[in-house]
Amino acid sequence: MLWRRVRRGRRAVRRGTLPVLFVLVAILSGAGAAAGQEAAAVMAPLAPQSLLLDAARAGGRIVAVGERGHILLSSDSGGSWRQVAAPTQATLTAVHFLDDRLGWAVGHDAVILRSGDGGEGWERVHSDPETGTPLFDVHFTDADQGFAIGAYGLFLETADGGRSWKARAIGGSDAHLHHVARSPDGRLYIVGEWGRLLRSDDGGAHWTELVSPYEGSLFGSFVLGAGQELLLYGLRGHAFRSEDGGRSWHGVATGTDVMLTDACRLADGRIIVSGLGGVLLSSADGGRTFTVHAQPDRRGISAVVAAPDGGVVLVGEFGVRKLPPGALAETSR
């Protein structure tokens, strides 16, 4: 495994604190590439087999993003994919859609892209190649209010639909911020390295540091219920469950020690969690217990999305892969 310091401009990414897939991309792509992020992505026939880091539903469509500014669309539940033009060659690390048309993608060099047509077309609305700080996630609460988070505690917010952004400090730490989630009742949760865990009860105007159940890096949070039931996941297969909005936590046995990267809910109510080493976890009881599934090639999975047809779409170091409905039940182990 390639753990080493990766230089971005004058700053160094802390060893062992970023997701493995991101570190590999930074090493292989030269990490900086400030000039490249200003150029348009190259249309590549093998883009569906390139490194992809995130995917999201845009109505009945699935949008995936990854290295070299690649953006892929599927309109048949992940059965086939086509690349669309993107105004950057920066690695894209996360994508979020508010509805079937309005979405945003973020990545290296603090690049932020915006789409108003379900992912067909994109415009660059923010970038900072001088500092080269990567963004790791983006989330909008409505068509105007949104947040983008990233390395060294970077927190950007917008009140005009992402057309303009301003930086803001939340808390007193420069720990990397990895993931933001919103519950149906409007609460927002952010997780990051060193077990950092924050909650906002007022749409992001104010943030409270919560006592974390873990000192290692957390890579995601998943809302299990109306807002009080939460699942955290991170390094070495660690997962934690709360039933009181993050005030108290208990550990969940996952049956694996790989890094856990993403989570989604299927139409039948099952929770699916992805991880490195080709690991998928499934839970039929709201994240209280998990069954381990393994992809035969054991290649890292960076994100998992529930497909409209009931199947599961995986993205990762292999590109994109579709599991048909029922596939996880058939391959459990």
N, C-alpha and C positions, 0 to 999 in steps of 0.2 A: 504494500500500500504506500502511495506516495504522500507522505506527510513531510512537508518542508515549508519554510517561509516563502510566501509569494509576494514580491514587491509590486505595489501599485503606486506609481509616482514616487513620493518621498516616504510613503507609509508602508508598514509591513502588516500583512494579515497574521493574526496571532495563530501560532501553531496549534492544530488540532481543534479549532473552534468553529470552523465552517463545515457545512455538509461535504462529505467526501466527493460527491459528484462535482460540486462547485469548485473545489480545490483542483481537481483533475482538469476541468475546463480552463481554469486560470493558468495552469502550468502549460497546457498544450496550446493555448491560444496566445501566449505571450503576455497575458494579464493586462497590459496597458491598452494598446491598440486604440489610442484616442482618435487618430485619424480615421481608422476603420469604422468607428461607430457613427461617423458623419456620412458615410457612404451607404447606398442602398444594399440590402441583402442580395446575395447572388442566388438566382433561381437554380436549384440543384435537383436533378432527378432522384438522387438518393437521400433527399432530405428526410423522408419517413424512416430511414435507417440511421440517421445521425443522432447525436446526443440531444435528448429532449428533457426538460426539467420541470414542466408544469403543464396542466391542461384544465380546462373549465368548460362547463355547459353554457351555451348561448341559445336558450330555447331548445329546439330539437337538434341543434348543431353542436359539435365539439370542436374546441379550438386548442391547439397545442403549441408550445413555444420552446425554444432551446438555443443551442449554440449558433453563432454567426448570424443572429437575427432571424433565424428560421421561424416562420409561422405557418402552421398547417391547419386545414379545415377538413372536417368530415360531416357529411349530411346523411350518412346511412349507419349511424350508431357505431362508427369506427371501422366499418368494413373496408372503406377506401378513403384515401387522403390526397389532397392537393395543396401545394404550396402557394401562398399569396405573397405579393410584394410587401416589403417592409422597409421603412426609411432609415435603417440602421444595420450595421454588421456586428453590433455589440451582442454579447450573449444575453438572452432573455431568460430570467429566472422564475417569473411568476406571471400569471394572467388571471383576470377577474372580470366577470360580466355581471352587470346589475340586472339586465333583462336580456331579451333575445337580440338586442341591437347594440346597446351601449356597453363598451368594455375598455379595459386598460391593460397594458403589459409593462413590466418593469425589468431592469437588468443592470448590467455593468455600466460604469460611468454615470450612474444615477439617471440612466435614460428612462423616460416614461413615454409610452405610445398610447394613443387614443383612437378608438374605432366607434363610429356611429352607425354602422351597417352590418352588425353581426360578425365582424372580423374580416370582411372582404377588403376594406381599405383602412389604412392606418396613417396617422400623422404624429410626428414627434413633437411633444409639448414641453419636454424638459430634458436637459442633459447637463452633466458637469464633468467633462473629460479632464479638466485641470486637476481635480482631486482624485478622480477615478473611483469614488466610493460606490460599491455595488449596492443595489436595492434588492431585497429578498422577497417582499410581498407588497400587495396593494389591495385596498378594500374601499368600497364606496357604500355609504349608508343610504344615499339617495342620488339623484342625478347631479347634484351640485357638490355635496360634502364628501370628501374622500381623504385617505391617508396612504402614504407609501413609507415603508420602513426598511432599514438596512444595517450595514456594518457600522461599528463604532457608535451605536445609539442613534443613528440618523433617523429623524422623523420629519417627514414632509407632509403638509396638509394643503388642501385646496377647498375653496368655497365657490368655485365657478366651473365645476364639472371637469377640472383637470387642465384647464387652459393656462392657469398660472399656479405656481406652488411657492410656499415659503417654509423655511426650516424652523423647527421649534424644539426646545429641550423638554423632555419629559423625564422626571426623576433625576437622580444625581449620578448616573452610571453611564459609561461608554460601552457597555456590553452590547454585542450585536443583537439586533431585534430580528427574529426569524419569521414570525407568523402572526397575523391578526385575524380574529374571528368575531362574528356578531351573532348574538342569540336572538330568537324571535321577539323577545321583549325589549330589545334595543341595547342591551349591555354589550360592551366591546372588551375583548381580551387580547393581550399581546404576550407572547412568550419569546424567550431568547436564550443566549448563552448564560452560564453560571446559574442556571435555574431561574432566570429573571421572569417574573410573572406580574402583569399589570392588568387592572380592570378600570373601565370607565362606565359610569352609570348615567352620563349626560351627553352621549353622542360624541365623546372625544374631547369635550371642553376641558375636563379635568381627569387625571389619571391617578390611581392609588396603587402603590406597591403592595402585593399580597405576599404572605409568607409562603414560600415555595416548598414543595415536598422533596425537592431534588436539587443538588448543587451542580450537577452536570448540565450540559446543553439540552434544552427542550426545543424541538423542531416543529411542534404543532399543537394546537388545541382544537377540540371538536365538541360542539354543543350537542348534547344527547337529548335534551328535553326543551322545555319552554324557557330555559335560561339558568336554572339552578343545577342541572346535571351536566357535568363536564368531564372530558377525557383529555389528559395530557400525555404526550409521548415524545421520546427523545433517544439519547444514546443508549447503547448496550441493551436494547429491548425494554428499557424502563417505561412503564406507563402507570398513570395514577388517575383515580376517579374521585370526583367530588359531587355531593348531592346538595350542597348549600352555597352554590355560587363561588366556590373557591376558598371559602373560609376554613375548611378542613379537607384533608385528603387521605386516601388509603391506596396502597400499592395494588396493582393488578398483575397477576401472573400471565405473562405473554407466551411462555414456552420458547423464547428465542433470546439471543444476546446481540442481535444485529441492530444497527441504527434504524429507527422507525422514522418515516419521512412524510406520510400523508394519510388522510382518512376520508371516507365517503360513506353515505348511507344508500343502500339499494332500495328498490321499490318495495321489496318484501320486508323491509325494516332492519335487515342485517347491517352491521357496521363492518366495513372493510378497512384495514390498516395496511399500508405498504411499507417495505423496508429494503435494505440492501441484501445482497445474497439471494435475490429472487424470492424473498419471503413475502407472503401475504397472510394476514390474520383475519379471521372472521368471527363475529360475535352475534349470536341470536338473542342475547339477553341484555342489550343496552350497554355493552362494554364491561360486564361483570366477569365474564369468562371468554376465552378465545380459543379457537382451533387454528393450528398452524398449517399453512399450505405452502408448497415450494414449487417454483417454476423450474423446469428441468435444467435450464442453462445457468441458473444461479446468478444471473446478471442483475445489477442494482436497479431497483424501481424507485423513481423519484416522485411519482404522483399517480393517483388512482382516481378514476371518474366513473360514476354510474352511467351507463349508456341508456338511451331512451328505450331500447328493446329489451332491457333487463339484464344485459351482459355487463361486462366490466372492461374498461379501457385502461391500459397501463402505458406509462411513458417512462423512459429511463435511458441507460447507456446503450440499449439496443434500438432505440428509436421509439416506435409505437407498436403496441400489440393489443389485439382484441381477444378477450375470453368470452365465449358465448354464454347465454343464460344457463345456469346449473353447473358450469365448469368447476367452480370452487368446491361445491359439494362432492363432485366426482373425484377430485384430486386431493381431498383432505388427507392429512397424515399426522 
